[in-house]
Amino acid sequence: MSTTVIVVIDGFGVGAMPDAGALRPGDLTADTCGHVLDHCRASLGRPLRLPALGALGLGLVHPHPDLARRTSRPVAVGRAALGYPGADTFAGHQTMMGADFSRVTVAPLGGHLDEVSGALKSAGHLVEPLRGQPLLLVDGAVLVHDNLEADPGINWNASARLDDIPFDRIVSIARTVRAVAPVARVIAVGGHADGALATYVRDGDGGTVGLDTPATGFYRNGGLQVRHLGVDLDHTGQLPDIAARAGLPVTLVGKAADILACEAAVRRPAVATAEVLEHTLAAVQGGRGGQGGLVVANVQESDLAGHQQDTGRYGSVLEQVDVGLTELMGLLTAPGDRLVVTADHGNDPTIGHAYHTREYVPVLIHRPDAAGIELLPDAATLADVGATAAAALGLDVAALTTGATLLGRGRGAP
């Protein structure tokens, strides 16, 4: 049986979508891929070493002097619009797996303080506003606030220092908020901060107020714990559940293990890129015994580098990922095997802010049994990526809530 691996390089956009400037006009110049390549060449005195991404056809999707313009591999290459409002990891992954997120509700916390406070008080919590701002301090330890790492009003967070409160209590508070929240995602976050969380509260766009999570040190100090509580979805219409019901092994790696639903899946959560790649390679090697199956892996450190506006770190992550992609292509050689490299949104570290950027994302498909290169048309939604993976695995694409396969819709390379 064949194996399909989807590697999501979190925040790896290839140029602004036409509506990218609706919230921040400057985002119309967003180009995560191009700007990282430019910056790294200038700072390192050499181009980034990305032979695998070049072989997969990234330079055909995003022409750049530092990317190969040709490839001898029989790849299918294109780019995809996001297919959901804003630019968000949770909505991106859910859409990619076949959910319809086109009508996700955008709602800053400030417009719902009464409902959230009432729910928390009814659950027995002490709730007070923090310095009169539109966010809540719960039990003297947990901040309920707008998420500043995605577009305004897409997500809310419940954040606390693990030195002050156990993570299971943070999750419990987040679940109470989730019960009344109209937004796509409520995220429980626990970590070790450099100081009191109140000192890292910042104003965001669109009247939002929240915790500057990268500035707290949560991502640097180790011990980070995260739980993503999404809107109710029919997960039976998403790729992992469909694959599992068909008897295929399903492995979710990295952030994908935190945010995708599938009871039968093997979960390998990780943040460090080396660990994500290690788990991904191990899942493929374990499936070489004839089971095949689906592996969905998220490389999160690229997104973190974007939030930290650290272009050098972003380039280093890309080079590390590229080595892993070379190894994956060396394993996925059987007829029907597929490696799909894509992203969930952009996160341009040079754009001048720490938010996601609304960009097209690459769709690079390694297909060892194909006859030649296929140049794909722009996909209208990330759901088409999941549908393409479903077709490669021999699954019923119509069982997905939304999405259509991309292969066969393109043209040959000139």
ABEGO torsion letter per residue (X at the ends): XBBBBBBBBBGBBAEBBAAAAAABAAAAABBAAAAAAAAAAAAAGBBBBBAAAAAAGAAAABBBAABBABBABBBBBBBBBAGBBEBBAAAAAAAAAGBBAAABBBBBAAAAAAAAAAAAAAAGBBBBBBGGBBBBBBGGABBBBBBAABBBGABBBBBBBAAABBAAAAAAAAAAAAAABABABBBBBBBBBABBAAAABBBBBGGBBBBBAAAAGAAAAEGBBBBBBBBBBBAAABAAAAAAAAGBBBBBBEAAAAABBBAABBBBBBABAAAAAAAAAAAAAAAAAGAEEBBBBBBAAAAAAAAAGBAAAAAAAAAAAAAAAAAAAAABABBGBBBBBBBAEBBBAAAGBABBBBBBBBBBBBBAABABBBBBBBBABAAAAAAAAAAAAGBBAAABABEBBABGABBBBX
